[in-house]
Amino acid sequence: MPGAMVIEPALRCDLPALSRRLRVPARRQAELAALARAAEAVARPKALCRIFTSVYGGEDRVALGGVSFASVQLCAVLKQAAVIHPFLATCGPELAAWAASVSGQLHGYWADAIMQDALDAALCGLESRLGREHGSALASVEPGLFEDWPVTEQTKIHALLGDTAGSVGVELNAQCMMTPLKSLSGFMFPVPEKPHRCSLCANERCPERTRSPVR
């Protein structure tokens, strides 16, 4: 698809950070390291994006490529963005298939955390690439972040991105669940200074509030 960009950053597990996050005791560090090395050998995290100029229809509607998104909160966040990148990032079907083959509840839990690291690698790789192109910081928002922008809006983002299954191996079902599950779609856009993620979200009850900066 013209204007589409796909990046495939490598997965490099930060073992000390992963171990701390998972609270792995010293006696099991070698197991975690072996699992991480096996994951790195098969992982192919990917990110896909396109670029659009935005057309605003008042305070509650923005259109990209002829596709309309209705949300007061979304428009308030995007109104300063001259260009917007619909994006899709994923841990990749290769790593998801590997994780499904991991035996044991504990190792399965570790594998799930490694898949999250792969998704983060795809997101960070995309942000770095776009940041260099724009010469600025990037912020991101995803369907479901705002009360008036539901997760069902993912269907429109996937429509803007085209053949997501063919380009990055991600499928979206009728319930708006993506496969692999460690996938994320939304908008990235250049900003003068990267805001704290919670400043974009109205969910005061979120357990991650104040702890999750915008990627």
N, CA, C and O of each residue as an XYZ file, in Angstrom:
860
protein
N       0.839     -1.188      0.000
C       0.000      0.000      0.000
C       0.878      1.243      0.000
O       1.778      1.345      0.834
N       0.649      2.198     -0.908
C       1.466      3.404     -0.959
C       1.428      4.152      0.373
O       0.371      4.303      0.986
N       2.593      4.613      0.805
C       2.667      5.374      2.041
C       2.760      4.538      3.297
O       2.878      5.085      4.393
N       2.708      3.212      3.162
C       2.805      2.351      4.330
C       4.266      2.087      4.668
O       5.101      1.960      3.772
N       4.573      2.005      5.947
C       5.923      1.709      6.408
C       5.863      0.575      7.413
O       5.037      0.596      8.326
N       6.729     -0.412      7.254
C       6.824     -1.530      8.187
C       8.242     -1.572      8.737
O       9.209     -1.516      7.977
N       8.367     -1.667     10.038
C       9.680     -1.842     10.656
C       9.682     -3.150     11.435
O       8.644     -3.595     11.924
N      10.854     -3.760     11.545
C      10.991     -5.040     12.245
C      12.202     -4.976     13.173
O      13.261     -5.503     12.833
N      12.068     -4.349     14.324
C      13.194     -4.277     15.264
C      13.464     -5.634     15.901
O      12.571     -6.476     15.996
N      14.683     -5.833     16.327
C      15.039     -7.075     17.004
C      14.562     -7.042     18.455
O      14.422     -5.974     19.051
N      14.316     -8.219     19.011
C      14.016     -8.339     20.435
C      15.315     -8.611     21.175
O      16.011     -9.586     20.895
N      15.630     -7.745     22.113
C      16.781     -7.929     22.992
C      16.289     -7.809     24.424
O      16.066     -6.707     24.924
N      16.124     -8.937     25.072
C      15.570     -8.944     26.428
C      16.569     -8.352     27.422
O      17.743     -8.723     27.438
N      16.088     -7.436     28.241
C      16.873     -6.890     29.335
C      16.671     -7.823     30.523
O      15.722     -7.672     31.292
N      17.569     -8.783     30.659
C      17.371     -9.828     31.663
C      17.282     -9.303     33.097
O      16.400     -9.743     33.835
N      18.148     -8.387     33.526
C      18.001     -7.876     34.904
C      16.638     -7.220     35.137
O      16.011     -7.442     36.172
N      16.183     -6.414     34.176
C      14.892     -5.741     34.339
C      13.754     -6.754     34.298
O      12.803     -6.653     35.074
N      13.846     -7.726     33.397
C      12.815     -8.760     33.296
C      12.759     -9.572     34.581
O      11.675     -9.874     35.081
N      13.904     -9.920     35.109
C      13.965    -10.705     36.342
C      13.349     -9.951     37.509
O      12.624    -10.533     38.316
N      13.638     -8.649     37.602
C      13.060     -7.852     38.698
C      11.550     -7.765     38.554
O      10.815     -7.898     39.533
N      11.094     -7.541     37.338
C       9.655     -7.401     37.111
C       8.907     -8.683     37.451
O       7.803     -8.643     37.994
N       9.516     -9.817     37.127
C       8.872    -11.109     37.359
C       9.210    -11.692     38.737
O       8.665    -12.725     39.126
N      10.112    -11.025     39.474
C      10.522    -11.479     40.803
C      11.059    -12.905     40.753
O      10.647    -13.771     41.526
N      11.983    -13.127     39.832
C      12.572    -14.451     39.655
C      13.696    -14.639     40.667
O      14.619    -13.826     40.705
N      13.644    -15.690     41.490
C      14.711    -15.914     42.478
C      16.027    -16.299     41.798
O      16.035    -16.755     40.654
N      17.125    -16.112     42.509
C      18.452    -16.369     41.945
C      18.587    -17.791     41.414
O      19.234    -18.018     40.392
N      17.980    -18.739     42.102
C      18.130    -20.142     41.702
C      17.447    -20.459     40.373
O      17.691    -21.520     39.799
N      16.591    -19.553     39.870
C      15.882    -19.811     38.610
C      16.297    -18.824     37.515
O      15.685    -18.789     36.447
N      17.326    -18.031     37.774
C      17.771    -17.056     36.790
C      18.209    -17.726     35.483
O      17.939    -17.209     34.399
N      18.876    -18.860     35.584
C      19.351    -19.548     34.376
C      18.185    -20.005     33.505
O      18.278    -19.977     32.278
N      17.085    -20.426     34.136
C      15.898    -20.838     33.373
C      15.325    -19.659     32.595
O      14.973    -19.783     31.422
N      15.238    -18.511     33.269
C      14.713    -17.326     32.610
C      15.617    -16.914     31.453
O      15.133    -16.561     30.377
N      16.925    -16.961     31.674
C      17.863    -16.585     30.617
C      17.723    -17.505     29.406
O      17.739    -17.038     28.267
N      17.588    -18.800     29.644
C      17.440    -19.741     28.539
C      16.142    -19.479     27.771
O      16.117    -19.546     26.542
N      15.073    -19.182     28.498
C      13.792    -18.903     27.848
C      13.888    -17.623     27.016
O      13.371    -17.558     25.901
N      14.550    -16.616     27.566
C      14.695    -15.352     26.844
C      15.519    -15.530     25.577
O      15.174    -14.977     24.532
N      16.600    -16.292     25.656
C      17.434    -16.520     24.472
C      16.651    -17.277     23.399
O      16.787    -16.989     22.210
N      15.833    -18.245     23.819
C      15.013    -18.983     22.854
C      14.003    -18.056     22.188
O      13.748    -18.166     20.989
N      13.424    -17.136     22.972
C      12.461    -16.183     22.423
C      13.129    -15.244     21.424
O      12.577    -14.975     20.357
N      14.310    -14.747     21.764
C      15.017    -13.837     20.874
C      15.336    -14.485     19.525
O      15.379    -13.812     18.495
N      15.558    -15.793     19.545
C      15.915    -16.499     18.307
C      14.760    -16.573     17.320
O      14.981    -16.640     16.111
N      13.525    -16.563     17.824
C      12.370    -16.716     16.923
C      11.561    -15.427     16.756
O      10.761    -15.316     15.827
N      11.766    -14.459     17.644
C      10.910    -13.262     17.659
C      11.115    -12.393     16.421
O      12.240    -12.172     15.975
N      10.015    -11.914     15.887
C      10.011    -10.963     14.776
C       8.980     -9.865     15.054
O       7.985     -9.762     14.336
N       9.204     -9.044     16.091
C       8.241     -7.963     16.356
C       8.168     -7.018     15.167
O       9.158     -6.794     14.470
N       6.985     -6.473     14.949
C       6.767     -5.635     13.767
C       5.865     -4.451     14.113
O       5.075     -4.497     15.056
N       6.007     -3.403     13.328
C       5.110     -2.250     13.439
C       4.830     -1.720     12.043
O       5.710     -1.685     11.183
N       3.593     -1.311     11.839
C       3.114     -0.802     10.559
C       2.483      0.560     10.805
O       1.772      0.746     11.792
N       2.738      1.514      9.915
C       2.061      2.798     10.039
C       1.917      3.449      8.674
O       2.597      3.077      7.717
N       1.028      4.421      8.599
C       0.876      5.290      7.442
C       0.817      6.735      7.937
O       0.754      6.981      9.141
N       0.838      7.663      7.026
C       0.782      9.074      7.400
C      -0.404      9.745      6.713
O      -0.639      9.547      5.521
N      -1.144     10.539      7.480
C      -2.303     11.264      6.966
C      -2.299     12.678      7.525
O      -1.826     12.918      8.635
N      -2.825     13.597      6.754
C      -3.166     14.909      7.295
C      -4.590     14.810      7.832
O      -5.405     14.051      7.307
N      -4.881     15.557      8.854
C      -6.181     15.453      9.520
C      -7.126     16.540      9.040
O      -6.708     17.655      8.728
N      -8.410     16.197      8.985
C      -9.467     17.141      8.639
C     -10.464     17.140      9.789
O     -11.064     16.107     10.088
N     -10.644     18.283     10.434
C     -11.501     18.354     11.614
C     -12.886     18.870     11.259
O     -13.041     19.810     10.479
N     -13.892     18.230     11.854
C     -15.265     18.669     11.674
C     -15.826     19.140     12.984
O     -16.644     18.451     13.594
N     -15.403     20.306     13.432
C     -15.826     20.799     14.737
C     -14.985     20.211     15.848
O     -13.841     19.813     15.629
N     -15.554     20.156     17.042
C     -14.818     19.699     18.219
C     -14.980     18.213     18.493
O     -14.398     17.699     19.447
N     -15.757     17.513     17.677
C     -16.041     16.127     18.006
C     -15.759     15.147     16.870
O     -16.155     13.985     16.960
N     -15.092     15.577     15.813
C     -14.902     14.679     14.681
C     -13.609     15.008     13.934
O     -13.302     16.171     13.670
N     -12.856     13.946     13.598
C     -11.660     14.101     12.787
C     -11.669     13.005     11.732
O     -12.047     11.867     12.013
N     -11.252     13.349     10.521
C     -11.240     12.397      9.414
C      -9.816     12.217      8.910
O      -9.075     13.187      8.745
N      -9.444     10.969      8.667
C      -8.151     10.620      8.084
C      -8.414      9.751      6.864
O      -9.049      8.703      6.977
N      -7.939     10.169      5.711
C      -8.121      9.367      4.517
C      -9.570      9.057      4.216
O      -9.877      7.998      3.670
N     -10.474      9.972      4.567
C     -11.890      9.759      4.316
C     -12.590      8.916      5.373
O     -13.795      8.687      5.275
N     -11.852      8.447      6.387
C     -12.429      7.655      7.481
C     -12.637      8.579      8.671
O     -11.701      9.248      9.108
N     -13.861      8.623      9.200
C     -14.219      9.565     10.253
C     -14.162      8.914     11.632
O     -14.606      7.781     11.815
N     -13.610      9.646     12.596
C     -13.553      9.215     13.991
C     -14.267     10.273     14.832
O     -13.888     11.444     14.819
N     -15.307      9.852     15.566
C     -16.111     10.779     16.361
C     -15.764     10.634     17.834
O     -16.066      9.615     18.456
N     -15.124     11.665     18.391
C     -14.767     11.663     19.804
C     -14.304     13.053     20.199
O     -13.347     13.582     19.634
N     -14.983     13.640     21.168
C     -14.584     14.954     21.661
C     -13.201     14.888     22.298
O     -12.362     15.758     22.064
N     -12.968     13.856     23.102
C     -11.693     13.731     23.801
C     -10.550     13.480     22.828
O      -9.457     14.021     22.998
N     -10.796     12.662     21.810
C      -9.760     12.406     20.812
C      -9.403     13.679     20.062
O      -8.225     13.978     19.868
N     -10.412     14.428     19.640
C     -10.154     15.677     18.912
C      -9.390     16.672     19.762
O      -8.541     17.399     19.247
N      -9.674     16.717     21.059
C      -8.973     17.639     21.938
C      -7.483     17.325     21.997
O      -6.653     18.229     22.091
N      -7.148     16.030     21.941
C      -5.746     15.610     21.984
C      -5.057     15.834     20.645
O      -3.894     16.238     20.600
N      -5.779     15.571     19.550
C      -5.158     15.612     18.222
C      -5.176     16.988     17.563
O      -4.540     17.171     16.525
N      -5.874     17.944     18.125
C      -6.117     19.205     17.413
C      -4.845     19.972     17.052
O      -4.855     20.783     16.126
N      -3.749     19.723     17.778
C      -2.495     20.403     17.467
C      -1.628     19.613     16.489
O      -0.565     20.086     16.086
N      -2.066     18.426     16.107
C      -1.248     17.571     15.242
C      -1.506     17.874     13.771
O      -2.635     17.755     13.294
N      -0.456     18.265     13.057
C      -0.590     18.543     11.623
C      -0.696     17.254     10.821
O      -1.404     17.191      9.815
N       0.015     16.231     11.275
C      -0.063     14.915     10.632
C      -0.289     13.867     11.705
O       0.105     14.045     12.858
N      -0.928     12.769     11.314
C      -1.247     11.692     12.243
C      -0.881     10.362     11.584
O      -1.135     10.151     10.398
N      -0.284      9.477     12.370
C       0.091      8.155     11.881
C      -0.804      7.075     12.504
O      -0.613      6.747     13.675
N      -1.765      6.512     11.774
C      -2.390      5.287     12.260
C      -1.302      4.213     12.332
O      -0.481      4.104     11.421
N      -1.290      3.423     13.405
C      -0.231      2.428     13.543
C      -0.776      1.123     14.094
O      -1.852      1.075     14.691
N      -0.015      0.081     13.882
C      -0.288     -1.231     14.461
C       1.059     -1.846     14.808
O       1.933     -1.966     13.950
N       1.223     -2.233     16.063
C       2.453     -2.868     16.513
C       2.113     -4.223     17.120
O       1.035     -4.401     17.687
N       3.031     -5.177     17.002
C       2.753     -6.529     17.485
C       4.028     -7.243     17.899
O       5.114     -6.956     17.395
N       3.875     -8.179     18.827
C       4.989     -9.053     19.194
C       5.336     -9.984     18.049
O       6.447    -10.509     17.980
N       4.372    -10.191     17.139
C       4.588    -11.035     15.977
C       4.020    -12.437     16.166
O       4.091    -12.993     17.262
N       3.454    -13.015     15.098
C       2.891    -14.364     15.203
C       3.932    -15.428     15.499
O       3.608    -16.470     16.069
N       5.185    -15.180     15.119
C       6.236    -16.167     15.378
C       6.453    -16.357     16.875
O       6.550    -17.483     17.363
N       6.527    -15.239     17.597
C       6.740    -15.318     19.041
C       5.496    -15.839     19.746
O       5.598    -16.574     20.728
N       4.315    -15.458     19.244
C       3.075    -15.955     19.846
C       2.987    -17.473     19.717
O       2.558    -18.151     20.651
N       3.389    -18.010     18.566
C       3.373    -19.469     18.378
C       4.380    -20.134     19.300
O       4.106    -21.195     19.863
N       5.542    -19.518     19.457
C       6.546    -20.057     20.388
C       6.005    -20.058     21.813
O       6.146    -21.057     22.518
N       5.396    -18.972     22.247
C       4.875    -18.874     23.611
C       3.804    -19.930     23.869
O       3.719    -20.485     24.964
N       2.989    -20.201     22.851
C       1.937    -21.212     23.005
C       2.519    -22.607     23.211
O       1.853    -23.486     23.757
N       3.756    -22.809     22.775
C       4.386    -24.130     22.903
C       5.153    -24.291     24.206
O       5.609    -25.389     24.524
N       5.300    -23.209     24.965
C       6.046    -23.272     26.223
C       5.242    -24.046     27.257
O       4.057    -23.777     27.455
N       5.878    -24.995     27.908
C       5.169    -25.835     28.878
C       5.381    -25.322     30.301
O       6.412    -24.734     30.627
N       4.379    -25.561     31.127
C       4.465    -25.173     32.528
C       3.878    -23.801     32.768
O       4.088    -22.882     31.977
N       3.135    -23.658     33.867
C       2.462    -22.403     34.177
C       3.445    -21.261     34.404
O       3.217    -20.148     33.931
N       4.539    -21.525     35.125
C       5.501    -20.476     35.428
C       6.202    -19.992     34.161
O       6.313    -18.789     33.925
N       6.677    -20.944     33.345
C       7.354    -20.556     32.114
C       6.385    -19.872     31.145
O       6.781    -18.994     30.378
N       5.116    -20.281     31.186
C       4.119    -19.602     30.362
C       3.924    -18.157     30.784
O       3.730    -17.275     29.948
N       3.978    -17.923     32.088
C       3.874    -16.564     32.620
C       5.080    -15.732     32.184
O       4.934    -14.570     31.806
N       6.241    -16.318     32.238
C       7.443    -15.622     31.780
C       7.359    -15.326     30.284
O       7.715    -14.235     29.839
N       6.890    -16.299     29.518
C       6.785    -16.126     28.068
C       5.838    -14.980     27.726
O       6.077    -14.232     26.778
N       4.766    -14.845     28.499
C       3.822    -13.751     28.267
C       4.506    -12.403     28.493
O       4.271    -11.454     27.745
N       5.339    -12.316     29.507
C       6.075    -11.077     29.785
C       7.067    -10.777     28.666
O       7.263     -9.616     28.306
N       7.686    -11.803     28.122
C       8.626    -11.612     27.014
C       7.887    -11.137     25.766
O       8.411    -10.319     25.010
N       6.670    -11.643     25.545
C       5.880    -11.148     24.414
C       5.556     -9.669     24.584
O       5.560     -8.917     23.609
N       5.274     -9.247     25.817
C       5.031     -7.823     26.063
C       6.273     -7.002     25.753
O       6.174     -5.905     25.204
N       7.451     -7.535     26.104
C       8.701     -6.843     25.788
C       8.874     -6.719     24.272
O       9.381     -5.707     23.787
N       8.456     -7.737     23.530
C       8.560     -7.682     22.074
C       7.620     -6.631     21.500
O       7.986     -5.903     20.577
N       6.406     -6.550     22.045
C       5.482     -5.501     21.619
C       6.063     -4.129     21.926
O       5.990     -3.222     21.097
N       6.638     -3.973     23.109
C       7.256     -2.694     23.471
C       8.409     -2.349     22.534
O       8.614     -1.183     22.198
N       9.166     -3.371     22.111
C      10.272     -3.137     21.185
C       9.754     -2.614     19.850
O      10.353     -1.724     19.247
N       8.631     -3.176     19.393
C       8.034     -2.704     18.146
C       7.549     -1.266     18.278
O       7.750     -0.454     17.375
N       6.908     -0.951     19.406
C       6.419      0.406     19.635
C       7.568      1.409     19.742
O       7.511      2.490     19.156
N       8.596      1.051     20.482
C       9.738      1.955     20.646
C      10.484      2.146     19.327
O      10.956      3.241     19.021
N      10.586      1.052     18.542
C      11.249      1.160     17.251
C      10.505      2.088     16.311
O      11.114      2.886     15.598
N       9.179      1.978     16.315
C       8.375      2.852     15.466
C       8.478      4.297     15.931
O       8.635      5.208     15.118
N       8.389      4.504     17.232
C       8.475      5.861     17.764
C       9.823      6.493     17.429
O       9.886      7.667     17.064
N      10.900      5.718     17.553
C      12.227      6.246     17.244
C      12.348      6.620     15.770
O      12.903      7.663     15.424
N      11.817      5.751     14.908
C      11.883      6.025     13.467
C      11.105      7.293     13.113
O      11.608      8.156     12.395
N       9.892      7.398     13.615
C       9.077      8.575     13.321
C       9.645      9.824     13.981
O       9.570     10.919     13.424
N      10.213      9.653     15.174
C      10.815     10.792     15.847
C      11.960     11.383     15.040
O      12.107     12.603     14.969
N      12.775     10.521     14.429
C      13.872     11.008     13.586
C      13.336     11.714     12.357
O      13.880     12.737     11.942
N      12.264     11.175     11.765
C      11.710     11.776     10.555
C      11.075     13.134     10.834
O      11.187     14.052     10.021
N      10.413     13.264     11.975
C       9.736     14.519     12.308
C      10.643     15.483     13.062
O      10.375     16.684     13.110
N      11.715     14.959     13.649
C      12.580     15.810     14.458
C      11.894     16.292     15.717
O      12.140     17.407     16.177
N      11.028     15.453     16.279
C      10.293     15.848     17.483
C       9.911     14.614     18.286
O      10.124     13.483     17.849
N       9.346     14.845     19.457
C       8.822     13.752     20.265
C       7.522     13.239     19.656
O       6.879     13.935     18.870
N       7.141     12.016     20.022
C       5.887     11.416     19.559
C       5.013     11.071     20.753
O       5.519     10.669     21.801
N       3.725     11.222     20.601
C       2.752     10.743     21.580
C       1.862      9.725     20.876
O       1.819      9.681     19.646
N       1.165      8.924     21.636
C       0.265      7.939     21.038
C      -1.008      7.795     21.859
O      -1.006      7.983     23.076
N      -2.087      7.461     21.176
C      -3.371      7.174     21.807
C      -3.977      5.962     21.108
O      -3.731      5.735     19.924
N      -4.764      5.190     21.841
C      -5.373      3.986     21.283
C      -6.868      3.951     21.594
O      -7.293      4.501     22.609
N      -7.672      3.316     20.740
C      -9.104      3.162     21.035
C      -9.307      2.510     22.395
O      -8.635      1.542     22.751
N     -10.241      3.061     23.137
C     -10.490      2.587     24.493
C      -9.844      3.456     25.558
O     -10.195      3.359     26.734
N      -8.896      4.314     25.156
C      -8.244      5.195     26.122
C      -9.203      6.255     26.647
O      -9.111      6.674     27.800
N     -10.137      6.689     25.775
C     -11.114      7.701     26.157
C     -12.505      7.083     26.243
O     -12.811      6.125     25.534
N     -13.333      7.630     27.105
C     -14.678      7.094     27.301
C     -15.521      7.175     26.027
O     -16.375      6.321     25.788
N     -15.280      8.202     25.214
C     -16.093      8.359     24.005
C     -15.364      7.882     22.745
O     -15.746      8.233     21.629
N     -14.321      7.086     22.932
C     -13.598      6.495     21.792
C     -13.393      5.010     22.066
O     -12.338      4.620     22.566
N     -14.385      4.172     21.745
C     -14.374      2.756     22.131
C     -13.383      1.910     21.326
O     -12.896      2.323     20.274
N     -13.104      0.725     21.849
C     -12.162     -0.187     21.191
C     -12.658     -0.636     19.822
O     -11.863     -1.069     18.988
N     -13.970     -0.538     19.581
C     -14.501     -0.934     18.265
C     -13.964     -0.050     17.143
O     -14.047     -0.422     15.973
N     -13.415      1.113     17.485
C     -12.824      2.006     16.479
C     -11.555      1.420     15.869
O     -11.028      1.948     14.890
N     -11.063      0.317     16.459
C      -9.913     -0.359     15.866
C     -10.199     -0.795     14.436
O      -9.290     -0.843     13.607
N     -11.454     -1.114     14.145
C     -11.783     -1.561     12.788
C     -11.456     -0.475     11.764
O     -11.022     -0.783     10.654
N     -11.661      0.780     12.124
C     -11.365      1.883     11.215
C      -9.859      2.065     11.037
O      -9.383      2.358      9.940
N      -9.121      1.889     12.127
C      -7.662      2.013     12.039
C      -7.104      0.913     11.149
O      -6.236      1.167     10.313
N      -7.596     -0.301     11.322
C      -7.138     -1.408     10.477
C      -7.508     -1.161      9.020
O      -6.752     -1.517      8.116
N      -8.665     -0.554      8.790
C      -9.065     -0.240      7.414
C      -8.096      0.750      6.783
O      -7.765      0.627      5.604
N      -7.642      1.726      7.553
C      -6.672      2.699      7.045
C      -5.323      2.048      6.741
O      -4.611      2.474      5.832
N      -4.981      1.017      7.507
C      -3.679      0.370      7.360
C      -3.658     -0.691      6.267
O      -2.585     -1.078      5.805
N      -4.830     -1.168      5.848
C      -4.883     -2.140      4.758
C      -4.746     -3.578      5.230
O      -5.336     -3.957      6.241
N      -3.979     -4.375      4.515
C      -3.847     -5.809      4.784
C      -2.896     -6.041      5.956
O      -1.712     -6.308      5.757
N      -3.416     -5.937      7.170
C      -2.564     -6.086      8.351
C      -2.107     -7.531      8.540
O      -1.017     -7.775      9.058
N      -2.928     -8.479      8.125
C      -2.537     -9.883      8.235
C      -1.350    -10.175      7.323
O      -0.418    -10.881      7.710
N      -1.393     -9.630      6.115
C      -0.312     -9.874      5.170
C       0.955     -9.108      5.491
O       2.055     -9.604      5.245
N       0.820     -7.906      6.037
C       2.002     -7.060      6.260
C       2.691     -7.327      7.588
O       3.921     -7.336      7.646
N       1.925     -7.547      8.666
C       2.549     -7.764      9.981
C       1.986     -8.980     10.716
O       2.363     -9.231     11.861
N       1.095     -9.737     10.081
C       0.595    -10.973     10.689
C      -0.428    -10.793     11.776
O      -0.556    -11.652     12.649
N      -1.179     -9.674     11.749
C      -2.181     -9.407     12.789
C      -3.581     -9.445     12.183
O      -3.836     -8.828     11.149
N      -4.480    -10.170     12.830
C      -5.873    -10.244     12.403
C      -6.774     -9.667     13.486
O      -6.490     -9.782     14.679
N      -7.864     -9.047     13.051
C      -8.842     -8.449     13.965
C     -10.162     -9.178     13.773
O     -10.680     -9.243     12.658
N     -10.723     -9.737     14.874
C     -11.972    -10.486     14.732
C     -13.192     -9.596     14.953
O     -13.059     -8.394     15.183
N     -14.365    -10.187     14.882
C     -15.607     -9.419     14.981
C     -15.791     -8.781     16.354
O     -16.534     -7.808     16.486
N     -15.127     -9.311     17.372
C     -15.205     -8.746     18.725
C     -14.094     -7.720     18.980
O     -13.881     -7.291     20.114
N     -13.389     -7.333     17.906
C     -12.297     -6.358     17.981
C     -11.155     -6.840     18.868
O     -10.506     -6.044     19.547
N     -10.916     -8.146     18.857
C      -9.755     -8.723     19.518
C      -8.720     -9.045     18.455
O      -9.036     -9.625     17.416
N      -7.483     -8.662     18.726
C      -6.419     -8.918     17.768
C      -5.683    -10.210     18.074
O      -5.550    -10.607     19.232
N      -5.213    -10.852     17.032
C      -4.344    -12.017     17.127
C      -3.084    -11.708     16.342
O      -3.157    -11.404     15.151
N      -1.911    -11.782     16.998
C      -1.622    -12.109     18.393
C      -2.225    -11.074     19.370
O      -2.440     -9.912     19.027
N      -2.485    -11.557     20.603
C      -3.078    -10.675     21.599
C      -2.133     -9.536     21.982
O      -2.585     -8.432     22.284
N      -0.828     -9.797     21.972
C       0.128     -8.739     22.297
C       0.331     -7.861     21.070
O       1.408     -7.829     20.476
N      -0.725     -7.154     20.710
C      -0.722     -6.224     19.586
C      -1.466     -4.974     20.015
O      -2.312     -5.019     20.908
N      -1.150     -3.862     19.377
C      -1.753     -2.590     19.754
C      -1.900     -1.712     18.520
O      -0.977     -1.596     17.713
N      -3.072     -1.094     18.382
C      -3.288     -0.160     17.274
C      -3.733      1.182     17.825
O      -4.295      1.263     18.917
N      -3.476      2.230     17.060
C      -3.855      3.568     17.500
C      -3.299      4.627     16.578
O      -3.082      4.388     15.391
N      -3.069      5.811     17.143
C      -2.493      6.927     16.402
C      -1.206      7.380     17.087
O      -1.156      7.483     18.312
N      -0.180      7.646     16.306
C       1.011      8.351     16.778
C       1.050      9.698     16.087
O       0.640      9.830     14.934
N       1.549     10.704     16.808
C       1.597     12.037     16.223
C       2.702     12.842     16.897
O       2.953     12.683     18.092
N       3.367     13.714     16.121
C       4.451     14.523     16.684
C       3.932     15.576     17.642
O       2.879     16.175     17.420
N       4.684     15.797     18.713
C       4.340     16.812     19.718
C       5.605     17.567     20.104
O       6.702     17.019     19.995
N       5.475     18.814     20.552
C       6.666     19.573     20.961
C       7.392     18.926     22.134
O       8.621     18.931     22.203
N       6.605     18.369     23.056
C       7.182     17.717     24.239
C       6.299     16.545     24.606
O       5.074     16.664     24.624
N       6.909     15.430     24.895
C       6.155     14.212     25.174
C       5.397     14.332     26.496
O       6.013     14.528     27.544
N       4.060     14.216     26.459
C       3.284     14.328     27.699
C       3.270     13.025     28.475
O       3.527     11.958     27.917
N       2.974     13.110     29.738
C       2.739     11.892     30.512
C       1.445     11.271     30.027
O       0.446     11.960     29.821
N       1.477      9.963     29.847
C       0.321      9.264     29.281
C      -0.968      9.552     30.048
O      -2.030      9.707     29.445
N      -0.878      9.622     31.356
C      -2.081      9.804     32.156
C      -2.720     11.170     31.950
O      -3.893     11.366     32.267
N      -1.950     12.115     31.418
C      -2.531     13.430     31.144
C      -3.496     13.380     29.971
O      -4.266     14.317     29.761
N      -3.461     12.278     29.193
C      -4.355     12.132     28.048
C      -5.598     11.325     28.389
O      -6.533     11.262     27.592
N      -5.618     10.713     29.556
C      -6.670      9.751     29.886
C      -7.524     10.262     31.048
O      -7.013     10.806     32.028
N      -8.845     10.071     30.910
C      -9.766     10.538     31.943
C     -10.125      9.458     32.964
O     -10.935      9.701     33.858
N      -9.529      8.264     32.839
C      -9.866      7.164     33.734
C      -9.125      7.322     35.066
O      -7.983      6.887     35.209
N      -9.791      7.946     36.028
C      -9.172      8.222     37.327
C      -8.958      6.949     38.145
O      -8.158      6.945     39.081
N      -9.664      5.870     37.802
C      -9.574      4.637     38.586
C      -8.556      3.645     38.031
O      -8.401      2.553     38.576
N      -7.872      4.006     36.971
C      -6.905      3.096     36.360
C      -5.794      2.764     37.348
O      -5.199      3.679     37.919
N      -5.488      1.463     37.572
C      -4.431      1.097     38.521
C      -3.043      1.511     38.049
O      -2.116      1.593     38.854
N      -2.887      1.776     36.732
C      -1.596      2.187     36.201
C      -1.437      3.701     36.173
O      -0.417      4.202     35.701
N      -2.420      4.432     36.666
C      -2.381      5.890     36.579
C      -1.142      6.472     37.259
O      -0.762      6.058     38.354
N      -0.530      7.431     36.590
C       0.707      8.128     36.984
C       1.949      7.273     36.826
O       3.055      7.738     37.101
N       1.786      6.008     36.378
C       2.961      5.137     36.268
C       3.307      4.776     34.825
O       4.328      4.127     34.594
N       2.485      5.179     33.839
C       2.699      4.738     32.479
C       2.866      5.931     31.542
O       1.869      6.477     31.070
N       4.114      6.352     31.259
C       4.306      7.462     30.330
C       3.888      7.083     28.933
O       3.921      5.906     28.575
N       3.493      8.064     28.129
C       3.173      7.810     26.733
C       4.377      7.200     26.069
O       5.497      7.678     26.255
N       4.170      6.141     25.289
C       5.290      5.508     24.603
C       5.887      6.451     23.598
O       6.848      6.097     22.914
